[in-house]
Amino acid sequence: MTLLIEEEIQIPFTFDYKQVARQVVEQALESEDFPYETEVSLTLTGLDEIHEINREFRDMDRPTDVLSFPQIDYPAPGDFSKLEDSMDIFNPDSGECILGDIVLCVPKVVSQAEEFGHSVMREYAFLIAHSMLHLMGYDHMEDAERLDMEARQEAILRALHIDRTTKEEQ
């Protein structure tokens, strides 16, 4: 698995954010039984940058916590049966399936952790798990979809022993 991390701003985290990102991505893939080696891009950015991306791609004129840009159209969420039919989703150099891009707003991670009363690491891991599910075709537009996604997110974090009481030291 290749995880490409780009840091557009100074990262204030006190934990090994690269290791946590890798663990969450790997656990999400394992939890969903994703059948191929993958490539995922994670960009860590600021409020102004994510505001601009949100406006450009979602026509929403405000910053957000995380954006997901899947590279694959799935027949159904978590249905990976047709991936081999689309050779253009595989990196020709590595053979890895290119899942897509995650853009994460670092200041939102920090402020939401405080707002929700849990660690910054937990919020960071949660948002990556959330985005990974989007990259595998899940959404939360309907209540049933939202509940399904929430259960999957929590299962990913639980498997990594990251919960609302997890301390930063990892």
QUIFENRA-V654820 format. One record per residue. N is the residue number from 0. RES is the residue in one letter. SS is DSSP state (a for helix, b for strand, c for the rest). Layout:
BEGIN
n->N res->RES ss->SS
n->N res->RES ss->SS
END
This chain:
BEGIN
n->0 res->M ss->c
n->1 res->T ss->b
n->2 res->L ss->b
n->3 res->L ss->b
n->4 res->I ss->b
n->5 res->E ss->b
n->6 res->E ss->b
n->7 res->E ss->c
n->8 res->I ss->c
n->9 res->Q ss->c
n->10 res->I ss->c
n->11 res->P ss->c
n->12 res->F ss->c
n->13 res->T ss->c
n->14 res->F ss->c
n->15 res->D ss->c
n->16 res->Y ss->a
n->17 res->K ss->a
n->18 res->Q ss->a
n->19 res->V ss->a
n->20 res->A ss->a
n->21 res->R ss->a
n->22 res->Q ss->a
n->23 res->V ss->a
n->24 res->V ss->a
n->25 res->E ss->a
n->26 res->Q ss->a
n->27 res->A ss->a
n->28 res->L ss->a
n->29 res->E ss->a
n->30 res->S ss->a
n->31 res->E ss->c
n->32 res->D ss->c
n->33 res->F ss->c
n->34 res->P ss->c
n->35 res->Y ss->c
n->36 res->E ss->c
n->37 res->T ss->b
n->38 res->E ss->b
n->39 res->V ss->b
n->40 res->S ss->b
n->41 res->L ss->b
n->42 res->T ss->b
n->43 res->L ss->b
n->44 res->T ss->b
n->45 res->G ss->c
n->46 res->L ss->a
n->47 res->D ss->a
n->48 res->E ss->a
n->49 res->I ss->a
n->50 res->H ss->a
n->51 res->E ss->a
n->52 res->I ss->a
n->53 res->N ss->a
n->54 res->R ss->a
n->55 res->E ss->a
n->56 res->F ss->a
n->57 res->R ss->a
n->58 res->D ss->c
n->59 res->M ss->c
n->60 res->D ss->c
n->61 res->R ss->c
n->62 res->P ss->c
n->63 res->T ss->c
n->64 res->D ss->c
n->65 res->V ss->b
n->66 res->L ss->b
n->67 res->S ss->b
n->68 res->F ss->b
n->69 res->P ss->b
n->70 res->Q ss->c
n->71 res->I ss->c
n->72 res->D ss->c
n->73 res->Y ss->c
n->74 res->P ss->c
n->75 res->A ss->c
n->76 res->P ss->c
n->77 res->G ss->c
n->78 res->D ss->c
n->79 res->F ss->c
n->80 res->S ss->c
n->81 res->K ss->c
n->82 res->L ss->a
n->83 res->E ss->a
n->84 res->D ss->a
n->85 res->S ss->c
n->86 res->M ss->a
n->87 res->D ss->a
n->88 res->I ss->a
n->89 res->F ss->b
n->90 res->N ss->c
n->91 res->P ss->c
n->92 res->D ss->c
n->93 res->S ss->c
n->94 res->G ss->c
n->95 res->E ss->c
n->96 res->C ss->b
n->97 res->I ss->b
n->98 res->L ss->b
n->99 res->G ss->b
n->100 res->D ss->b
n->101 res->I ss->b
n->102 res->V ss->b
n->103 res->L ss->b
n->104 res->C ss->b
n->105 res->V ss->a
n->106 res->P ss->a
n->107 res->K ss->a
n->108 res->V ss->a
n->109 res->V ss->a
n->110 res->S ss->a
n->111 res->Q ss->a
n->112 res->A ss->a
n->113 res->E ss->a
n->114 res->E ss->a
n->115 res->F ss->a
n->116 res->G ss->c
n->117 res->H ss->c
n->118 res->S ss->c
n->119 res->V ss->a
n->120 res->M ss->a
n->121 res->R ss->a
n->122 res->E ss->a
n->123 res->Y ss->a
n->124 res->A ss->a
n->125 res->F ss->a
n->126 res->L ss->a
n->127 res->I ss->a
n->128 res->A ss->a
n->129 res->H ss->a
n->130 res->S ss->a
n->131 res->M ss->a
n->132 res->L ss->a
n->133 res->H ss->a
n->134 res->L ss->a
n->135 res->M ss->c
n->136 res->G ss->c
n->137 res->Y ss->c
n->138 res->D ss->c
n->139 res->H ss->c
n->140 res->M ss->c
n->141 res->E ss->c
n->142 res->D ss->a
n->143 res->A ss->a
n->144 res->E ss->a
n->145 res->R ss->a
n->146 res->L ss->a
n->147 res->D ss->a
n->148 res->M ss->a
n->149 res->E ss->a
n->150 res->A ss->a
n->151 res->R ss->a
n->152 res->Q ss->a
n->153 res->E ss->a
n->154 res->A ss->a
n->155 res->I ss->a
n->156 res->L ss->a
n->157 res->R ss->a
n->158 res->A ss->a
n->159 res->L ss->c
n->160 res->H ss->c
n->161 res->I ss->c
n->162 res->D ss->c
n->163 res->R ss->c
n->164 res->T ss->c
n->165 res->T ss->c
n->166 res->K ss->c
n->167 res->E ss->c
n->168 res->E ss->c
n->169 res->Q ss->c
END
